[in-house]
Structures are given as C-alpha cells and as structure tokens.
Amino acid sequence: MQLNELVSDTNARQYAIQRLAKLLRHPDDLAYKAEEIRRKLAQEKLLIDAQLNTDVRRQFDDVQEGLELLYSTSSQIGRVKSDMQKVDDLCHRAQSYLPNFDRIQILSTANRNFVRTDEFYRQFSEFHQQYTQVREMLTDAQENFDQGNFNLLRLHFCLYKLEDFRNRALGFTGVDVDAGQTLKQMFGGLDALVREFEDFLWMVAGSMYDLALRSRSNIVVQLLKVVEFEEAADRAQEREREGAAAAASAAMSPHEAHKTERVPKRYKKKLLEFIHTFVSSRVGEFFAQEVRDLENITEVTGFVIDELTFVSDTVAPAFPGTYFVFDVFVDEYHRSVVSNTSALASGDLDGGSILLLLRWMREYHGAMRKELSIPKDQLKPPLLDGREDQLAQEYLDIASKKIREWIMNLMRTENESFVTRVDAPIMGEDGLYVTGGSIYLFEIVNQNIELVTEAQRAKLLCDLVVECNKVFVDISKQWRELLTAEKTKQIEAPETAAEGLVDYTMALANEQIRSVVQAETIRDETGERLTRAHQERFKTELSQTMDIFMNVAEAATQTLADIVFSDLRPITAVLFTDEWYNDDLLQPVIETLKDYCQDFHDHLDKYLYRRLMQDLLSRFALSYVDAVSGKIKLRKGQASEKLNLEMHRASKFFKEHMDSGAVSDTLNIVRILISLIDSTPAMIFLEFFSIKKQYPDLPPMLIEDILSKRDDLEKQQLKTILESLRQKSKGDVGAVVKERTLFSKLKSYSPLGSAKGRFL
C-alpha cells in the first residue's frame, strides 16, 4: 500500500462517525440495530484481517524470491567471467601453435587491402559513367515531370552512392594537398548535380497537390522516403560527431575508416520550410485574386476549409505519422490567413467593414470546428491579433454616434413641425393621426440590429440596444419638455400658440405606440434567434425601449387631458358656489367633452383612447372633491340632489365611451361626498369608517372640510363630531397606507399616511 493511500487517525475517526450516522438514523436504532451492526462489523474486520495477512505473506514470498534470484544472478556472472578468461587464454596459446602466425596476419591484411584497392579502382573507373547515367536520369525526370515517369528513389540511391564514393576517395588523400585538389576538380560536377537534384526534389514537393489530385501520391511517398533516408544519415553523422560511436570505430572496416565527413542535408527542416513558403504563396495568390478588399473576406473560409480537407484526405496520408503534417498545414494556412487579413484591415474601418470582419471571424472559427474539428484555441496566433473585442467596441462607438446623429436630425425636424404646426398632421389608413417619424427612426435602428444579428454577435447586439436606449431617453426628455412648453403656451397665452396642438399631440402619442409595436416586434422576432445566454438581456433591454416610448405616449395623453380641463376650468372653479346651485353648468362641460372625445375616438390609438377616457373621468370626479377646499357652502338636500342629477348625466355620457363598471367605480368618490353631506350627525361616525374601509387613503382634512362647510351643523355639534373622529383615528397617525385610490390624486388634500394627512 502506498504511503499516500494511508488514512490518518483523524480521517478514520471521521469516516467511522459518518458511517455510524448512516447506519443509526433514528434513536430506536441503538436498541434494535446496535447488536446486529456490531456483529456485521466484526465479520468485516475478520475478513479484512485475513486479507491483510494473505497480502503480507505474499509480499514476503515475493521479496524472498527476488533475493534468491539476485544471488543466483551474481553466481552466473562469475561463471561467465571465468569462461571468458578461459577463451582468452586459449586464443593466446593457439597463436603459439602456429609458427608463421605473424606472416599469415600480414598476408591477410595485404589481401584485404588489395581487394579494397581493386574495388576502389573499379568504382573510380566507373564513376564518370555512373555520373553520366545519373545526370541523364535527372534530365529525363525533369523533362517528363508532368507525366510522372520517373523513380525518385532510384535516382536518389544512385546519387547517394556517388556522394559516398566521393567522400571515401577524398578521405584517402589524407594530407596530400595535390591529390585532394585533383580529386575535387574531378568530383566538381557532382556538387552541381546534387543541387539540381535538390531543386528537382522541391519541384516535386511543390506539385504534391497536383500529384495527389492525379492519384500519384506514390511520388510524394518517394519524396518522403528520400527525406527520411537523409534524416537518418544526418542523425548518424550527428552521433559520430558527438562521439557516441567512438567505441564502435575500432570495429569499422578500413573501408569506413577513411571517409570524409558528410555534410548534413537537413531535408526535413527544408521540407517544412518549403511547406511554409508553398502555403503562404497559395494563400497570398488567393487573396490577390479573390479577396482584394474586405467585402469578399467571407470567401476565405471556404477556401481554407477546402484546402485543408484536400490535405487531410489526399496529402497527409502520404506522410509519416511522426510529422503530424496535417497540424503543420493547419498552422501554416491559419498564419497566412492572419497575415493577409491583418494587411486588409490595417486602415481605418467603417462600421459595415467591422461587422463584416466580426461575422467572418465567427464563421471561420465555427467552420474550422465543425468541418475539421479544430477548436479556436488551437489556432494561433488569433485572427486580427485578438482585436475582436476592440473591433466590437469600435463598431459600437461608430454605430451609436451615427444613430444619435441621424435620430437627432430626425428629432429636430419633428420638433419644428410640432411647434409650427403649419399643416395638419398626417392621417393614417386607419384614421389615426401620425407623424411618420417612427418609420424612419426604426429603419435606422433596424439596419444596425440586422447587421449585428447577421454578424452573430449577441453581446454586441445587446450593447447596441443599450446605446439606442440612451438616445431614446434623450429624445423622450425632449418630447416631454416640448409638450410641457407647448401646453403652457396654449393654456396661458393661447393667442401666441399655433393652432392644432391637440391634433399634433394625438399624432405624437400614436407615433409612440407605433414605436412600441416595432420595438416589441424586434424583441420577439430577433430575440428568438439569440442563444439563451443573451436572449433574456436582449428582451429586457427592448422592454426598456418600449417603456421609454410608452412614457412619452402617456405624457402626451396627460397633455390632452390638461388641455381639456383647462377649457373646463371656468366651470370647475365655481362648483358648490351660488352660480352652480342656480345654473346648469354641467351641460357645457358635457358638450365640451363630447367635442374633444369624438376627436379622440376618431384619431387616437384605441389603447391610448381608453387610458385618456379613464384619466378624463378621474379628473372629472376629482374636480368635485377638490372643489370642497374652496369658499363654498354645502347645502344639505339641495347639494346632494344636484350632485345626484349631475352624476347621473355624467355617468350616461362616459358610459358611451367606457366600460360601465369602470365609470361607476370612479364616480363613486362623488357619491361618497353625497353620503357625507346627507348623513345625520349620529350616522357620520359610521359613515366615515365605512368609507375608510373602502378608501384607506381618504384624506382626514377632506372629511373636516365637508363637515365644516355643511350648513346644517352647529359649531358645537361640529366640534364634538370632529373630536370623536380624531379620537377614533389616533391609530392612523403616521400609518403607511399601501393601497392608493383616487383620493391620493387630489390636488387640494394630502392623503392619509402623509405628513399633512391627519385631523387638525
């Protein structure tokens, strides 16, 4: 057992506790399971002890066997040494048995030298003939290269023999300078032949694609066998140079002893360098012909995939596995693509070019992973020097600047048209007033969103929407400020205001709804094309876009309501006065509302129309309640009778435009006013708390004003009632009211829960 497998006492104790905790889960287990667990654990311990004893015994047996084997090996080595000594003694004694052994040895050496000299003479005589044959073979191979009718291995073998002979011949000259010079002149043509052969070799390497395409991969294999042979010779030469074979030099034949040192060829290194040059040339030529600018950068992906697929299927199988040649080709193609792409993208880039580059980078890495199973991390160096995030930020800066510029120009035109109101607003096919600005606005936004979506840059898309929202927030602020300014001019100085503010405000509100719809369409359609990782953020940002436009639409409808009630202000200002008691002031209110509401119904978006009608109804009801704060008198009987009549007529009018239930609920606050006016002094307390349950934010000061302005209550009686209400409402002082009703929108009274919302 290894030391690191041993368990410490602390760990063993913790393990034991954990195991007991699993076995004894309930208190009753101590009584009913403890004995059984003890027996089970004892049995396990016996089995473990027996297994340990067996393992220890086996270990001792193995150690004993090893020691015995070691002892017997030592004895065998001694016997071998003794036998070798005997052989050596026999050799020495055998020489004494031959009286002419020295002469025999000299004759033997002379015979070997003679044979070697004869062989060398024969080779020397045939050298020129063999040299001529090799040159003819090389010339024939060069002339018939396209047909492929040549044997590269035979050519290399013959040339290698000539080189080997040349090296041995030069080795015999020793220090004889003249002989060496003569031989070098004789062998001078061989160096040129070797260079021609190497040129031919690299010509074959340069045609490896064409050879593989013509099913002549056997020639590529011959090329690689030549490279491997020379590599083996280089390694042998290196070992000799390092002295690794010094001990074997004594066993060398004289034939090998006199041999000039061979010059290393380094064919494998040259082949890899040639592949680099070859691939760089192919990629550079493709860029020069097909990818002159960034518009055609997407063509690179298909080119690289096709090239590497061809290499994988036809070229790589011819190479030895130790070359990892497919990885070499992948690196070379990728490096060449990086180099050429960086040159194309070296200048200033516009937004479209940046997106095109980002899209191509995504497609390139995706295709390499899908088609060739090459992950992005394996492709070094990164495309465009890893400037992907920097390019995305550059595009975002350019796009946001352009979008802001275009939208602000559009906004200036829209603002000018809204302020001058020279012509009537545009009427759409559905009869709604529009400005047409949303079409141009979202045409600008959609172009950029579509470009980024096609580039498959989800994060950049979300960032783009964020930048667009910043612009939308600015124009939203401008619209709200413009609405406020034009409304103020219309109400306070109508003679200076251009006509048609209501129509243009409706057009603005409708245009904002159209913008909301377009933003929602982008959110739903484009959002579905994104991954889950970015889908939520994208939809959240577009929802914020919709909220921005909706806020402007709501501001426009509030402006319409303000304009309507500015026209009704002369009437709402005299509610509960003598004029109101004596005259029918509701009829002009309803007529005014009819005129406005008919225009709203015909030319305002249906959703905004419903919101606006609810706002008008709420303001209408609140105007009665707010009027209580003025210098008025609530005449019991007469006030409630007139209020009931007016609420009936108003309800009938509003129900023509709204849901009857919503009308009844809203006008109920006026009916509460009626009930407080009509209540007897004894019932006021019950009436107040009944209303308070329904409207928890009912302002206490409103109750005090209603009661104090009733003409039927004496001062002492009023004081008693108010004191009783104060005592019963002490717990409400400082209370936080969570539910807000229409009473919280009163202008003259603070709701319950505010600093002023208490009985005085």
N, C-alpha and C positions, 0 to 999 in steps of 0.2 A: 504494500500500500504506500502511495506517495505521501510525502510529508504534508503537502498542501491539501490532501484529502482527509487528514485527521481532523476530528471535530473537537474543539476545546470544551472544557468542563462547562463553561457558561452557556455555550451554544447547545450542548447536550441537555443541560437542565431546562433551557427554554423549549427545546424540541419536546422533551418529556411532558412539560406543563401543557403545551399546545395539544399534544396527543391525548392527554388525560381530559382536557377540556372538551375535545370532540367526543370521547367515549362516555363521559359523565356529564350529560347536558342538563339533567334535572336532579333536584335534591334526593328524590327517591332512588336514583341510580346507586347511591352509596350503600343503600341497604340491600338492593336486589341484584345489582350487577357487579359489585366490587369483587366478590369471591371468584366469579366466573372470569372477570378480566385478569385477576391475579394468576389464575391457572393458565390462561391463554398466554400471558406474558412470560410465565415460567417456561412453557413449552417453546416459545420463540427463543428464549435465552439459551435453552439446551441445544436447539438446532443451530443457533449462531455459534455457540462454543464448539460444537462438533465440527462445523465447517471451518472455523478458525484453526482448530487442531490439525485438521486434514491439510489445510493450506500451508501451515508452518512445517509439517512433516515433509510435504512435497518440496518446499523451499530448501530444507536441509539436504534432501536427496539430490536436488539439482546442484547444490554447492559441492557436495561430496564427489559427484560425477565429474564436475568441472575440474576439481583439484587432481583427480586421478588422471584425467585426460592431459592436463598440463604437465604432470610428472612423466607420463609416457612420451609426450612430445619432446621433452628435454632429452630423454634416452635415445630417441630416434635421431635427433640432431647430432648427438655424439657419435652414433654409428655411421652416419653419412660422412661426417668429418674424417673418421678413421678410414673409411673406404676410399675417399678421395686422396688421402695421403698415400694409400697403397697404390692407386693408379699412377700417381706422380712418380713414385719410386720405380714402378715397372717401366715407365717411359724413359727414365734416365738409364736404367740397366739395359733397355733394348738398344739404345744408341751404342753402347759398348760392344754389343754383339755384331755390329756392322762396322768393319774396319774402315770403309770408304764412305761413311755417312756424310762427312763434310763435303766431299766431292759430289755425292748424289744431290745434296741440298743445293749446291751451286749450279749444277746442271739443270735441276728443276726450275730454279729461278731464271736461268738463262732461257730455258724453253718457254716459260711464261712470257718473258719479255719479248722473245721472238714472235710468239703468236700475237701478242698485243701490237707489236710493231707492224706485223703483216696486216692485221686488221685495220690499224690506223692508216697504213699506206693505201689499202684498198678503198677505205672511206675517203681519204684525201683525193685519190684519183677520181672517184665518182662524185665528188662534191659539186663540181661545175654542172655535171649532167643533172644531178638531183635539184640543184638550184634552178636550172633552166626549166625543169619539169614543174616545180612549184610555181614559178612565175607564170608559166603557161596556164596552169590550173587556175591561178588567181585571175589572170586576164580573162580566161573563158568564163569564170564565175561572174566577173564584173559585166561582161558583155551580155550574158544570158541571165542577168539578175531577175528580170521580170518573169521569166519562165520558171525560175527556181530550180534549174537543173544543175545543181552543184552540191557537193558534200563538204560541209564546213568542217566536220570532224577530221576527215582525211586530210584536208588542206592544212588544218592546224597541226595534225600529227607530223606531217612531213616537214613543216616549217620548224616545229619544235625540235625534231631530230637534227636539222641543220644548225639550229642555235646551240644545241647541246654539244655537237661536234666542234663548232667554233670555239666554245668555251673551254673544251678539253685541249684543243690544239694550242690555244693561247696559253693555257696552263703549262704546257711542256716547254715553252720558251724560257721560263724562269727569268734570269737576269740578262738574257741575251737580247739586247735592245734591237739590234738589226733584224734578228729573226722575228721578233714581235712586230716590228714595223712592217716587215714584208707580209706577214700573215694578216695584219689589219687591212692592208691595201687589198689583199686577195678577198677578204671577207667584207670589204666595204659595202658592196651591193646588198648584202644580207640585211643590214640595218634599214635600208630604204624599203626592202621587201617587207620587213616586219611592220614598218609604218604603214605601207599600203594595205597590208592585211588588217591592221587595226582600224584603218579608215573604212575598209570593207565591212568589218565587224560591226562598227557603229552605224553603217548604212543599213545593215540587216536589222539592227535594233530600231532604227528609225522607221522601218517598214513592218514592225511587228503587228500593228493593227491591220495592215493590208494583208499580211501573210495569214493572220488568224481568220480574217474575213474570207480568204480563199481556201480555208481548211488546210493551210500549210504550216500549222503550228509545229510540225516536226523540225522545221528550220530554226524556229525560236528555241526549241529544246536543244538543238545542236549548239546554238549560240551560248545557252546557259551552261552546257556541259564544258564548253571551252573556258568559260568564265570560272566554273568550279575547279577545273583542272589547274588553271593558272593560280587560283586562290590557294589550292593545296600546295603547289610548288612554292608560292610566296611564304606560306606558313612554315614549310620545311626549311626554307632559306633563313627565316627568322629564328627558328630553333637552333640552326647551326651557328648563326651569328651570336646568339645568346650563350652558346657553349653547352646547350642541352644535350647534343650528340657527341660531346668530346670523348666520352668513354667508348663510343662505337667507332671512332675514327681509326682505331688500331685494326679493326676488323674489315675496314674498307679495302677494296681491291685497289691496286695501283691505278687501275683504270679510272677510279673515282677520286683518288688522292690528288692527281694532277688535273685540277679543274678550276678555271677562273670563276670567281663568284658571280652568280646570276643576278641580274638587275630585276628587282621586284616589278611586276606588271600592274598590280592593284586594279585588276579588271572589275571587281565587284564595286569598288568605290566609283570607278569611272562609269560603270553602268548606271548606278544610282544618280550620279551627276547628269548623265545623259538623259535619264528619265525626267529629271527636273527641267532640263532645257527643252526637252521634247514637249512636255505638258505645258510649260509656260508659253511655248511658241503656238501650240494649238489653241489655248485659251485666248492668248493675245490676238491671234488671227480671227477668232470668232467675234471677239469684242470689236475689232476693227471693221468687220464686215456686217455684223448683225446688231451690234449694240453701240451705236455711235453716240447715243445720248440716253438719259435716264428713262425716257418713255418706253424703251424696249428692254429695260432691265429684267423684266419678268421672263424673257426668253432664256436667261442664263440658267434658271432652274432646270428646265427641260434638257438643255444641252449637257449639263453636268450629270444629271441622272442617266441620260442615255449613254454617255461616255463611260461612266463608272459601271453601269450594268453590262456593257460590252466587255470591259476589262474583267469583270467578275466572271462572266460566262465563257470567254474565249482566251483571254491573255493570261490571267492569273493561274489557271490550271497548269500552264506550261512551266511555271516557276517552282523551285523547291519550296517546301513549307517554311523553311527557316528564313526565307526572305521576307515573309509577311508582305508580299508585294502589293496586295490589294490595299492595305493600310497606307503603303507608300504612295500609291496613286491617289488615294483619297486626300492625303495631306497635300500632295503637290497640286491637285486640282483646286482644293479649297484655298491654298495660299495664293494661287494665281488669280482666283476669283476675287479674293480680298484685295490684292494689289490693284487689279484693274478697276474694281468698284470704287475703291478709295480715290483713284485718279478721277473718275467720273464725278464723284461727289465732293471734290475738293473746293469748289467755288461756293458762292452764296446760293442757297437753295430757297425756292418758294415753297409755299405750303403744300401745293399739289405734289411737287417732287419729293418732299419729305414723306408725305403719306405713301407715295408710291414705293419709296425705299423701305419704309417700315412694313408695308404689306408684303413686299418681295422677301424681306428678311424672314418674316413669319412663314411664308410659303416655302422658302428654301430649306429652312430647318425642318419644317413639317414633312416635306417630300423626302429629305435625306433620312429622316427617322422612319417614315412609312415604307418607302421603296427599298431602302438599303440597310435599315436597322442601325443607322448611325446616329447616336444621341448628340444633342447640341454640345454637350461638354467635351466631346471628343474632337470637335472641330476647332482647331487652334491655328492662328490667332482668331479672335472673334471678328465678325463682319463689321466693317467701318470702325475698327479699333474699339469696339464695345461702346460706341456712342449712341446706342439705341435710346436710352432714357433721355440723353441730352437732345437728340433729334425730336423726340416726342415733346419735350418742353419747348423747343424752338417752334415746332408747329403750333403748339397751344398758344404761345405768345403771338405768333403771326395771325392765327385764326381769330383769337379773341380781340386783337387790335382791329382787324378788318371788320369783324362782326359789329364791334362797338361803333366803328366809323360809319358803316352802312346804316345801322339801326338809328344812330343819332341823326344822320342826314334825313332818314325817313321821318323821324320824330319831329324835326324842325318843320318839314313840310306839313305834317299832320297838325302840329300846333298852330301854325299860321292859318291853315284852313279852318281850324276850330275857333280861333279868335275872330277872324274877319267874317266868316260865315257869309261869304258873298253869294254863293249858290246854295240851293237846298241840298241836303245830304243825299248820297246815292241810295236808291231803293232797290233791294234785292228782289229775286224772283218770288220770294215768299211774302213780300210786302214789308219787310223789316228794313229800317234804316241801317246803313253800314258806311264805313269809311273806306274799306278796301285795304287798309294798312296791314291787316294780319296776313293777307295773301303774300305780300312782298316780304314781310318780316319772316314768316316761316319758310318762304322759298330760300332766303339766305341761310336760315338755321338748318333746314333740311339738307341743303347741298353739303354743308360741312359734316353733318351727322352721317349722311350716307357715305361720304368719302372715308370717314374714320371707321364706319362699320365694315365697309369693303376691305379696309386695311386690317381688319380683325384685331383691333386694338381696343379692348373693352375698357381698360383703365383710362386710356386717353379719352374715350367717348364720355365716360363719367366726368372726367375733369373738364371736358368741353362744355357739358351741360352746366356744370358749376359756374364756369366763366359766363355763359349765356345768362344764367340767373342773376349774376351781378349786374349785367346790363339791364335786364328786365326790372330789377329792383330800382335802378336809377330812373328808367322811364316811367315806372309806376309812381315814383315820388313826384316826378314832373307832372304827370297827369292829375294826381290828387291836388297838387298845388295850383295847377291851372284851373281845375274845377272850382276850387275854393275862391280863386280870384274872380273868375267869370260870374260865379253865383253872387258874390258880394257886390260886384258891379251891377248885376241885374236887379238885385233887391234894393240896394241903397241909392244907386244912380242909374235908373233904367233908361234915362234919356241918352246916356253915353254908351250904352251897350248895344251891340249889333243884334238884329232880330235872329230868331231861330235857335236860341240856346237849348231849349227843351228838345228840339229835333236832333241837334248835334250831340246832346248828351245821351239821348237814346241810341244814336248811331255808335257812339263810343262804347256804351255798355254792351251793345250787341257784338261789336267787334272783339271785345274782350272775351265774350262767350265763345266766339268762333276760334279765338286763340286757345282757349281752354280745351275745346274739342280737338284741335290739331295737336296740342301737346299730349292729350290723352291717347290719340291715335299713335303718335310716335312712341309713347311709353309702352303701349300694349303690343304693337307690331314689332318694333325694334327690340324691345325688352325680351321677347321670346327667342330672339336669335342669339342672345348672350348666354354665357355659362352661368350656372347658379352662383358662382363666386362673385360675379359683378351684377347679376340681374337685380338683386334687391337694392343695391346702391343706386343703380340707374333709375329704377322705378321711383325710388324715394326722391331723387333729385327732380325728376319730371313732375312728381306730385307737388313739389315745392313750386315749380314753374306754374302749374295750374292754379295754385293758391295765390301767386302773385297777380295773375290776370284776374282771378275772381275778386281779389281785394279792390282792384280798380273798378270792376263792374259794380260791386256793392257801393263803392264811393259815388259812382255815377247815379245809381238809383236813390241814394240818400240825397244827392243834389237835387234830383227831380222832386223828391218829397219836400225838401226845403223850399223849392220854388213854389210848389203848390200851396204850402201853408203860409208862405209869405204873402200870397194873394188873399188868403183867408184870415190874416192877422187882424184886420179891422173888425171882423165879426167875433173871433175867439177872444179878443181883448175886452168885449162888453158882455161876456157870459155872466149870468146871475145879476146883471145890473137892471135898472128900470127899463132901459131900452129893450133888453132881452125879454123881460116879462111882458112888455106891451106889444112887441112886434114879432112877426115870423121871420127870424134871422136864419133858420135852417135851410129855407128854400134856395137862397142864393149860394149857400155852401154846397148843397147837392148839385145845383146846376153847374157850379164851377168844377166840382169833382167829375161830373158827367163829361164835360168837355175834355178835361185832361185824361180821364180814364179811357175814353174812346180812342184817343190818340195812342195811349199806352198799349191798349189792347191790339190795335192795328199794326203798330210799328215797333213794338218792343218784344224781345225774346220771351217766350211763354214762361220759362222758369223765372226770369227776372221780373216779369209782369206779376206773377203770383207773389214774389217777395216784396215787390213795391206796393201791391194792394194791401198786403199784411202790414207793411210799415205805415201806409196812409190810415188804415183802420186804427192801428195802435195810437198814432198821433192824434187822430180824431177823438178817441176815447180819453186819452191823457189830457187833451186840451180842457175838457170839462173838469177834471180833477185838479189840474194846475190852476184853473180859474178861481178855486176856493181861496187861494192865498191873497187874492186882490181885495179891494174895498167893495165888498158885495154884501148882500143880505140874503139869507136862505129863508124864504117864506114857506113855512110849513103848509103843506097842502098844495099851494099854487106851484112851488118849485118842483115837487115830485110829480105833479100832474103833467107839467110842461116837459119835464125830463122824460117821462114815460112815453109821451107822444113823440118827442124827437127821436128817442132811441128806436121806437117802432119804425118810423120813417127811414132813419139811417140804416137800420138793420135790413129793411126791404131793399134799399139801394145796394148795399155792399153784398148782399146775398146774390145779386145778379152777376157779380164778378168773382165771388169767392165761395168756398165751402160754408154751408150754413152753420155747421158746428163751430168752425173757427171764428165766425162772426159773433156767435152767441157767447163764446168763451171770452173774447176780447171786450165786448160791450158789457160784460158782467161787472167790471170795475165801476162803471157808471151806475149800475143797478145797486151796487153796494153803497154808493153815495146816496142814492134814493132811500135805501133802507135806514141809513144813519140819520137822514133828515126826518123821516117819518116815525122813527122809534120813539116810544114813550119813555120818560125818564127812568121808569122802573125796568124797562127792557133794554136800555142802552148797553148795560154791562154784558148781558148775554149776547146781544147782537155783535158787540165788539169782539168778544172771544170766539164767536162762531166764524166771523170774517177772518180773524187772525189765524185760525187753523188752515183755512184755505189759502191765505196770503201771508206767510210768516214774515215777509219783509214790509208789511204795512207800516208806513211812517206814523209814529205817535203824534207828531205835530199836525198831521192832516186831520186826525181824529179831534184834536183840540180845536183846530180852526173850524171844522164843521160844526162842532157843538157850540163854540162861542159865537158863531155867526147865525145860528138858528134864532128866529125872532120869538120863539115860544118859551125859551128857557130864561128863568130869572138868574141874576148873578150868583146868589147864594146857592141856588139849586145847581147851577153850572159848576161852582166851586166844589160842591160835595161830590158831584159825579166825577170830576177830573181827579180829585184826591183819591177817590175809590179806585179809579183806573190806575193811578200811579202806584198805589199800594199793591195792587194785584200784579202789576207789571214790573216790580222791582227786579225779579229774576232775569228779565230780558235785557237789563242794562249791561252793555259790554258784550252781549252774546253775539256769536258769529252765526249768521244765517247763511246756510249752504244753498238753499233754494231761492232763486231770484225770479220774481214775476214782473209784470208791467209796472208795478209800483216803484221798482228800482230805477225806472227810466223817467220818473217825474223830475221836472226841472226846478220846481219850487220847493221840493221837500227831499230831505235826506232819508234813505231807507233805514229800517231798523238794523242795528249792528254797526252803523257808522257813528262818528263822534257826535253828530248832531241829532241822531235818530233816537231821541228819548223825550219823555214828557218834561216840560219846563216847570 
